[in-house]
Amino acid sequence: MNAQSDSLLAQAGRPIPAIALDRRLVRAIVATLVIGGYMAFGFAFGLGAEAYLLLGIPITRSDRS
């Protein structure tokens, strides 16, 4: 191997900024849709504070260890 191919291999593990930006944008859109859906349920069914809290349990619960 020559020095040029070694430098290309070293750069292969680095994230590409354009892809990282797209992932952040997608995550922001998904988060906005989830919160918007949560609010829409509350408005559509006229939920009180307690019902809102119960509805939010699946949103805030995380099964990741």
Phi and psi in degrees as a GROMACS rama.xvg file:
@    title "Ramachandran Plot"
@    xaxis  label "Phi"
@    yaxis  label "Psi"
@TYPE xy
-102.536  175.584  ASN-2
-64.7138  -33.2307  ALA-3
-67.7089  -44.476  GLN-4
-68.5232  -31.9258  SER-5
-63.8856  -40.5138  ASP-6
-68.5788  -32.9637  SER-7
-67.5568  -39.1194  LEU-8
-66.6328  -36.7543  LEU-9
-66.1816  -32.1662  ALA-10
-82.356  -13.7912  GLN-11
-64.3715  -29.7736  ALA-12
-82.328  -9.5943  GLY-13
-81.5309  141.651  ARG-14
-70.905  146.46  PRO-15
-85.3171  125.88  ILE-16
-54.9278  -36.9106  PRO-17
-66.0742  -37.6402  ALA-18
-70.9057  -40.373  ILE-19
-62.5969  -38.8725  ALA-20
-65.6572  -41.0148  LEU-21
-63.6462  -39.7684  ASP-22
-63.9757  -41.2975  ARG-23
-64.5468  -39.8701  ARG-24
-64.5386  -43.8549  LEU-25
-63.3405  -43.4009  VAL-26
-63.4707  -38.9364  ARG-27
-65.8624  -39.5031  ALA-28
-65.6752  -44.4416  ILE-29
-63.0751  -44.1719  VAL-30
-62.1954  -41.0084  ALA-31
-63.9168  -41.5635  THR-32
-66.7036  -39.1562  LEU-33
-65.3878  -46.5688  VAL-34
-66.1533  -40.1166  ILE-35
-62.8976  -40.2525  GLY-36
-65.1323  -39.5893  GLY-37
-60.7675  -44.9345  TYR-38
-67.9982  -38.5256  MET-39
-62.8831  -40.5703  ALA-40
-59.4633  -44.5481  PHE-41
-61.7789  -44.3442  GLY-42
-70.044  -41.2552  PHE-43
-65.8146  -38.049  ALA-44
-102.807  2.47641  PHE-45
58.7104  46.7437  GLY-46
-72.3197  144.769  LEU-47
-85.4316  -177.58  GLY-48
-61.9804  -42.8192  ALA-49
-65.6339  -41.9295  GLU-50
-65.7009  -38.5529  ALA-51
-60.0731  -43.1417  TYR-52
-64.1011  -42.0632  LEU-53
-65.7063  -39.2067  LEU-54
-64.74  -30.4409  LEU-55
-80.5102  -9.84081  GLY-56
-57.9308  -47.8357  ILE-57
-64.9839  -26.0106  PRO-58
-72.1201  -41.9311  ILE-59
-89.2489  -13.9569  THR-60
-76.6829  137.555  ARG-61
-127.64  129.295  SER-62
-93.1342  1.37999  ASP-63
-73.8178  137.253  ARG-64
